[in-house]
């Protein structure tokens, strides 16, 4: 029962994390587009900063979405969705 919900929450969480990253990058650097690794006109510092910020935001959103989904399943069924420690990792 958790897998379909987890998939939908993961997709929505990814969209939310992407929007949060774009907003955060705009606030940090006042630019609409963040650099990526193959952006020739950007320096190492900018590329690595963008990657670090993006990774942190995605990890936090993913954990929050996974936890909220697990709590919702537990609340509705009385059973925690994972029988052992772990999850996607």
N, C-alpha and C positions, 0 to 999 in steps of 0.2 A: 504494500500500500504506500510505503514511503517513496519508492523509486519514481513513480510518475510525478508526485508532488515535488520531490527533490530535483527532478529534471526541470520542471516549470520554474521552481524557485531559483535554480541555478541560472537559467536563461534570463529571468527578470533581474537577478542580482548582477549579472554581467552588464546588462543595459544600464542599471543604476550606477554601477562602479564606473562605467565609461563616462557617463554624464558627470559624475562627481570628479573624475580626473580632469575632464575638460574644464570644468568650473575652477578647480584648484589650480590648474596650470595657468589659466587666464589671470587668476588672482596673484600668483607668484611672479610670473614673467610678463604679464600684460600682453600676451600673444594668444591668438586663436588656435594656432597649431603647435603641438608639442613636437620636438624632434624625435626621429627614430634612428636606429643604428646606422642606416644607410643614407642619412641626410648629409650630403657632402659639405654643405655650407655651415654646419654646426660643429662646435668643438666637443671634445671628449667630455668635458665637465657638464655641458648642457644635456648631452645624450644620456649620460649616466644619472644625472639628477632626475631627468624625466622618467627614466626606467625605475629608479628607486621610489619616486613618488607614486608612480602608477602601480608598482608591485605592492606597496604598502596599502594603498587604497583598495585594490582588488582583494588582498588577503583579509582585510578587516570586513569588507562587505560580504565576502564569501563565508567567513566564519559567522557573522551576524545572521545571514540568511539561513545557513545550515542549522544553526542553533534554534532560530525561530521556528523553522519547519519541524525539527525534532520535538520541540516543546509543544507545538500544535498537535502533532500526532499523539504524543503522550497524553495531552489533555483530552483529546477526543476518544482515544482507545484505551488509555490506562497503561499502555506498553511503550517503553522507549524503543525507537525504531532500530537501533543497532544492538545486537546481542553482545558485542564485544567492543572494546575501545577501538576507535578508528573512525573511518568514514571514507571519504574519497581518496585519502592519501595512502 
